[in-house]
C-alpha cells in the first residue's frame, strides 16, 4: 500500500536565506525510499503561530503523514511542539517516545506526535541525521497508523 506525505521545514535562518536546509531533503528521500509519495515540501519561520498555521493548512482535507523538521530544541524560538499541540486533535505520545530512543542525543528533542483529522503529524529534529534517525525509528509503525486513519484497517 502506498501512502502520501508532506514535509514542513521549520527554520528562521532558512526563511531568511542565511542557510540551505538539509533536513527536509533528507526526510523526503527517506520517505520516498520507504514508498511514500511526497506531495509537498514547505518552509516556515520558527514560532508556534507559524507552525500551527502551516500544519492546519497542510492537514486540511489530507489523509497521510505530515513530518516537520526543526524547532524541537531548547532555543527561545524553537516552538514546533507548541504549534503542533495547537492543531492536533489527539496526541500520539508513543511515537515520540520511540523517536527519542533512536539515538543517544534524541532525548534532547522536544518533538511530539499526534493526529489531526485523518493526518498523522510528527515532529523531527532539525539536523539531517537526527531527523532521519527519528523517522526511521517510527517508519515500521506508520503503515498501520495511517491505515487506521484512512479507514483501511480495523482498530
C-alpha positions as CSV (number, residue, x, y, z in Angstrom):
1,X,0.0,0.0,0.0
2,X,1.2,3.5,-0.8
3,X,0.9,6.5,1.5
4,X,1.2,10.2,1.0
5,X,3.3,12.6,3.0
6,X,4.2,16.3,3.3
7,X,7.3,17.8,4.9
8,X,7.4,21.1,6.7
9,X,10.8,22.7,7.4
10,X,10.8,25.0,10.4
11,X,13.7,27.4,10.4
12,X,14.2,31.2,10.7
13,X,17.6,31.0,9.1
14,X,16.4,29.1,6.1
15,X,13.5,31.5,5.7
16,X,15.9,34.4,5.7
17,X,18.1,32.7,3.1
18,X,21.1,32.5,5.5
19,X,21.3,28.7,5.4
20,X,20.3,26.0,3.0
21,X,18.2,23.3,4.6
22,X,19.5,19.7,4.5
23,X,17.0,18.0,6.9
24,X,13.9,18.5,4.6
25,X,15.5,16.8,1.6
26,X,16.9,14.0,3.8
27,X,13.4,13.3,5.2
28,X,11.9,13.5,1.7
29,X,14.5,11.0,0.5
30,X,13.9,8.6,3.4
31,X,10.1,8.8,2.9
32,X,10.4,8.1,-0.8
33,X,12.7,5.2,-0.1
34,X,10.1,3.8,2.2
35,X,7.4,4.0,-0.5
36,X,5.8,7.3,0.4
37,X,4.6,9.8,-2.2
38,X,5.8,13.2,-1.0
39,X,3.3,15.8,-2.2
40,X,4.7,18.9,-0.7
41,X,7.8,20.4,0.9
42,X,7.4,23.8,2.5
43,X,9.4,26.1,4.8
44,X,8.1,28.3,7.6
45,X,9.7,30.5,10.2
46,X,10.1,29.3,13.8
47,X,7.4,30.1,16.2
48,X,4.2,28.4,17.4
49,X,1.8,30.5,15.4
50,X,3.6,30.0,12.1
51,X,3.9,26.2,12.6
52,X,0.3,25.9,13.7
53,X,-0.9,27.9,10.6
54,X,1.1,25.8,8.1
55,X,0.1,22.5,9.8
56,X,-3.5,23.4,9.7
57,X,-3.2,24.2,6.0
58,X,-1.2,21.1,5.2
59,X,-3.5,18.7,7.1
60,X,-6.8,20.2,5.8
61,X,-8.6,17.5,3.8
62,X,-5.5,15.4,3.7
63,X,-5.1,11.8,4.7
64,X,-1.4,10.9,5.3
65,X,1.7,12.0,7.2
66,X,3.0,15.5,7.8
67,X,6.5,15.5,9.1
68,X,8.1,18.7,10.5
69,X,11.8,19.2,10.8
70,X,13.4,21.7,13.2
71,X,12.2,23.8,16.1
72,X,12.2,21.0,18.6
73,X,15.2,22.1,20.7
74,X,15.7,24.4,23.6
75,X,16.1,27.7,21.8
76,X,13.7,30.5,22.6
77,X,12.0,30.4,19.1
78,X,12.0,26.6,18.8
79,X,8.3,26.2,19.3
80,X,7.4,23.5,16.8
81,X,5.9,21.2,19.5
82,X,3.8,24.1,20.9
83,X,2.5,25.0,17.5
84,X,1.8,21.3,16.7
85,X,-0.1,20.9,20.0
86,X,-2.4,23.8,19.0
87,X,-3.7,22.0,15.9
88,X,-3.7,18.3,16.7
89,X,-6.9,16.6,18.0
90,X,-5.2,13.8,19.8
91,X,-1.6,13.1,21.0
92,X,0.3,10.0,20.0
93,X,3.0,10.0,22.7
94,X,4.2,6.5,21.9
95,X,5.6,7.7,18.6
96,X,7.5,10.5,20.2
97,X,8.8,8.0,22.8
98,X,10.1,5.7,20.1
99,X,11.8,8.6,18.3
100,X,13.5,9.7,21.5
101,X,15.0,6.2,21.8
102,X,16.6,6.3,18.3
103,X,20.0,7.7,19.4
104,X,21.9,8.9,22.5
105,X,21.1,12.6,21.7
106,X,17.5,12.1,20.5
107,X,16.1,12.8,24.1
108,X,17.1,16.4,23.5
109,X,14.3,16.7,21.0
110,X,11.0,18.0,22.5
111,X,9.1,16.8,19.4
112,X,5.6,15.4,19.7
113,X,3.3,13.4,17.5
114,X,-0.5,13.5,17.1
115,X,-3.5,13.2,14.9
116,X,-5.4,16.0,13.2
117,X,-8.4,14.6,11.3
118,X,-7.0,11.9,9.0
119,X,-3.5,13.3,9.2
120,X,-0.6,12.0,11.4
121,X,1.8,14.8,12.4
122,X,5.3,14.0,13.7
123,X,8.0,16.5,14.8
124,X,11.5,15.6,13.8
125,X,14.7,17.3,14.8
126,X,16.3,19.9,12.5
127,X,19.6,18.1,11.9
128,X,19.5,15.8,8.9
129,X,21.0,12.9,10.8
130,X,18.6,13.3,13.8
131,X,15.6,13.8,11.5
132,X,16.3,10.6,9.6
133,X,17.1,8.6,12.7
134,X,13.8,9.6,14.4
135,X,11.8,9.0,11.2
136,X,13.5,5.6,10.7
137,X,12.5,4.6,14.3
138,X,8.8,5.1,13.6
139,X,8.6,4.0,9.9
140,X,7.6,0.4,10.7
141,X,4.6,1.7,12.7
142,X,3.4,4.2,10.1
143,X,1.5,1.9,7.7
144,X,-0.7,0.6,10.4
145,X,-1.4,4.0,11.9
146,X,-2.0,5.6,8.5
147,X,-4.2,2.7,7.5
148,X,-6.4,3.2,10.6
149,X,-6.6,6.9,9.9
150,X,-7.6,6.2,6.3
151,X,-10.3,3.7,7.4
152,X,-8.5,0.9,5.6
153,X,-7.7,-1.2,8.7
154,X,-9.8,-2.1,11.7
155,X,-8.7,-0.5,15.0
